[in-house]
Amino acid sequence: LAAVDRLLRAVRRPDLHDVVSRPLAVPAAVALISELLQIRARILWTEMLTRDAEPSFVLSTLLGLLELAKVGELRVHQPTPFANVEIERDAAGEAA
């Protein structure tokens, strides 16, 4: 028992992380995507994000993109698996 006690005392405790919830800003992402598509007819997914984008911003942007595609405001196309996602205005109102 003494050996187990020494072993347990020697083991480092794992680092604990605080999880902080971040609200999603889907309406703001929808507005941003809509504004970008008013300026340009076609944008790429990677053009909307920076390398240091917060996960909540990436998720909000993705959800905004899907919402706009659902209502027929834009079309989403990925030519091949793992390729950049192309986002285009859908003037005809066709769903993505």
C-alpha positions in Angstrom: 0.0 0.0 0.0 2.9 2.4 0.7 4.2 1.8 -2.8 0.8 2.6 -4.4 0.6 5.7 -2.2 4.1 6.9 -3.4 3.1 6.2 -7.0 -0.1 8.2 -6.7 1.7 11.1 -5.1 4.3 11.1 -7.9 1.8 11.1 -10.7 1.2 14.6 -11.9 -2.4 15.8 -11.9 -3.9 16.4 -15.3 -4.4 20.0 -16.4 -8.0 21.1 -16.0 -9.5 23.4 -18.5 -12.4 25.7 -18.1 -14.9 25.5 -20.8 -16.5 28.8 -21.6 -19.6 28.8 -23.6 -19.7 31.3 -26.5 -23.0 32.3 -28.0 -23.3 31.7 -31.8 -24.0 34.8 -33.9 -25.8 33.2 -36.8 -27.9 36.3 -37.7 -24.6 38.3 -37.9 -23.1 35.6 -40.1 -26.1 35.7 -42.4 -25.7 39.4 -42.8 -22.0 39.1 -43.5 -22.5 36.4 -46.1 -25.3 38.4 -47.7 -23.2 41.6 -47.9 -20.2 39.7 -49.4 -22.5 38.2 -52.1 -23.8 41.6 -52.9 -20.3 42.7 -53.7 -19.2 39.5 -55.4 -21.2 36.8 -57.1 -18.9 34.1 -55.9 -16.8 33.6 -52.8 -14.8 30.7 -51.3 -15.3 29.3 -47.8 -11.6 30.1 -47.0 -12.1 33.7 -48.0 -14.6 34.2 -45.2 -12.4 32.9 -42.5 -9.0 33.7 -41.1 -6.5 31.2 -39.7 -7.1 32.4 -36.2 -10.9 32.5 -36.4 -12.7 31.6 -33.2 -14.5 28.2 -33.4 -17.8 30.0 -32.6 -17.3 32.3 -35.6 -16.6 29.4 -37.9 -19.6 27.5 -36.6 -21.8 30.6 -36.9 -20.6 31.2 -40.5 -21.3 27.6 -41.4 -24.8 27.7 -39.9 -25.5 31.0 -41.6 -24.3 29.6 -44.9 -26.6 26.6 -44.6 -29.6 28.8 -43.6 -29.1 30.9 -46.7 -28.8 27.9 -48.9 -32.0 26.4 -47.3 -34.0 29.5 -48.2 -32.6 29.6 -51.7 -30.4 32.7 -51.4 -27.2 31.0 -52.5 -25.8 27.9 -53.9 -23.0 25.8 -52.3 -20.7 23.7 -54.4 -17.7 21.5 -53.5 -16.2 20.2 -56.8 -14.3 17.3 -55.1 -14.0 15.9 -51.6 -11.8 18.2 -49.4 -11.8 20.9 -52.1 -12.7 24.5 -51.1 -16.4 25.2 -50.9 -17.7 27.6 -53.5 -20.6 29.9 -52.6 -22.6 31.7 -55.2 -25.6 34.0 -55.3 -28.7 32.2 -56.5 -30.7 34.8 -58.4 -33.0 32.1 -59.6 -34.0 31.1 -56.1 -32.9 27.5 -56.4 -31.9 25.8 -53.2 -28.4 24.5 -52.8 
